[in-house]
Amino acid sequence: MAIETTAVRSTAPGRRPGARPGATRPGGRRATRRSGASVALHAGLLAASFVAVFPIGWVLVTSFKPLADVYNTKIISHFTVANYGDILDSDFPRWFLNSVAVAGLTMVVGVFLSATSGYAMSRFNFPGKRSLMWTFLVTQMFPMAILIVPIYKIMSSLQLLDTYGSLVLAYSTVAVPFCSYMLKGYFDTIPIEIDEAGRVDGLTPFGTFWRLAVPLARPGLAVTAFYTFLTAWGEVAYASKFMISQDNYTLAFGMQTYVGQFNQNWHLLAAASVLVTVPAMLVFYLVQRWLVAGLTAGGAKG
Amino acid sequence: MTSITSPASRAVLHRPAGRGGRSWLRRSWDRHWYAWAMIAPVVLVLVVLVLYPLIEGIRLSLTDATVRNLGNPLFGQPDRSVGVGVRNYLDILTGSGTPFWTVLVRTMIWTGSCVLLHYTLGMGLAMMLNRPLRGRSVYRILLILPWAVPAFVSAFAWRFLFNGNDGMINRAMGLVGLDPIDWLGPSNWALVAVIAVNVWLGVPFMMVALLGGMQTIPPELYEAAEVDGASAWQQFTNVTLPGLRSVSATVILLGVIWTFNMFPVIFLLTRSNDYTQILVTFSYNLFYNGQIARAATYGVLILSLLLVFASAYRRMLRAQGEVW
């Protein structure tokens, strides 16, 4: 709540003609805002950033402490990297590779499925379009508990249990409906004249999609990639059901079994958490500059 | 060739009308096969992995299936569950001592407070980030960060902070003279704790979506408001909020649906703490304990509640003149 009042207060003073939020920034505007409002703005953002970063930052700090010191409030006490050594000695590397494979494949399949359906919904007016969009929304309402038994049966009859394929398919159904929506919105912002020019040059609709629309939609696709990757990277429930042999566990689920085995071993958990978070952060860092533009279009068009 | 939706292209590419003898189906196929081919992969996946399981789930909710009598193809067990009609529904909705209504009320408190806080905090932060200031992109990265962290890592981080008397949060409270609270223990404080964590997780998405929406509002509108002497608050209520209407409508609807079904946060933070169970975790726990038919019944009830909500929401938007 403190953040909020700061936000409201800080927008109040210092509004000059031209001093409005927006994408374009005429020069010299920064100077026009009263310094008090500026301080409040920075204070609010700093406080919010602290809250956003602290929990994860504290895990990072803890991962370098021995077990005896995990509740020590000092940032550095008995610095050690032994926790990381212990984690890397376990099944962790194996699970890590499984997760990379599953999340990577989900990303490829998810981006492909969302891009084709998003483009079709944006460009073509076909019978069944409205019901498809409504279906996408409805799939977001399905609680997993209702789906997990039937999906388990399907995976078993497709001989996909205990393979990457089962998780990739399951995660795609979770992520694709929202991503299709988002990409439809993004394709809507690309002028249709570009498609028409492609047609005139003799491209088929598929060619137009692949050669013209996809390259132009890169920000939207980047966000989709981020979203699908994260969906797959952190999921536990399906992974715990579908992956049977310990060699095939994903990181998220493997970590859960690790918690069970070594309860309260906060130091090891902290090190493992850091190692799990690094790839997600990497993907995040690569796409973050597209994030606002990519999600916007989808959000704005609904 | 006629499938592009722009009027201009239709004028140029439209097939000469009145070719007799062709069925509607055939014409429709010629016209739309590109579109259908492009959605076919998604439709296939959704039919196999969502529609069929849904029907199967509804069927299960009408049986007495448990983990013991339900067949498992993997081990060659036959299915010995039998149909019981709507008995599961009656038991859950009207049975004596049924937890359904308590859990439903808690789910509504959880959903309402999470979405409200997501939206207001997300809006506040988006407003701050939408102003020109030094270090804006750094703030933006830091504020989106919680979104990029896998749920179980966040859950672990918060469990660590909330943990017992030694957790950082109780220590910080001790410094200002407050008594420690058993945050994840058997009391309503646990609900407060999971709501706080979910707010922390969900604000970045709202912030990014609203920030994007704000950047699509034409600057001229603010200039006009400025000329008319509108105060900052008036600009917010008369320019920003209306400009964000369609973004808001979408993210609030999605927020309600996602929060209502938010499973990992509660499950990973408090497992089966009775004070934090919402419908979806309750259903999962039933499933986990082998009561498959009951879990499926809860699932169908959740889906029905959300469908009713979504239709009502859509009607409300329509009544306000929003085409959605």
Interface residues (C-beta under 8 A of the other chain):
Chain A: I3 E4 T6 A7 V8 S10 T11 A12 P13 R15 P17 G18 R20 P21 G22 A23 T24 R25 R29 R30 S38 L41 H42 G44 L45 A48 S49 V51 A52 V53 P55 I56 W58 V59 T62 Y71 T73 F112 L113 S114 T116 S117 Y119 A120 M121 R123 F124 N125 F126 P127 G128 K129 L132 T135 L137 V138 T139 Q140 M141 F142 P143 M144 A145 I146 L147 I148 V149 P150 I151 K153 I154 S156 S157 L161 L169 A170 S172 T173 V176 P177 F178 S180 I192 D195 E196 R199 P205 F206 F209 F226 L230 W233 G234 E235 V236 A237 A252 M255 Q256 V259 W266 L269 A270 S273 V276 T277 A280 M281 V283 F284 Y285 Q288 R289 L291 V292 A293 L295 T296 A297 G299 A300 K301 G302
Chain B: S3 I4 T5 S6 A8 S9 L13 S28 R31 H32 Y34 A35 W36 A37 M38 I39 P41 V42 V43 V45 L46 V48 L49 V50 Y52 P53 L54 E56 G57 L60 S61 L70 N72 P73 L74 T120 L121 M123 G124 L125 M127 M128 L129 N130 R131 P132 L133 R134 G135 S137 Y139 R140 I141 L142 L143 I144 L145 P146 W147 A148 V149 P150 A151 F152 V153 S154 F156 A157 W158 F160 L161 D166 M168 R171 W200 P204 V208 A209 L210 L211 G212 G213 M214 Q215 T216 I217 P219 Y222 E223 E226 V227 S231 A232 W233 Q235 F236 S246 V247 A249 T250 V251 L253 L254 I257 W258 F260 N261 F263 P264 F267 L268 L279 V280 S283 Y284 L286 F287 I292 A295 A296 Y298 G299 V300 I302 L303 L306 L307 A310 W324
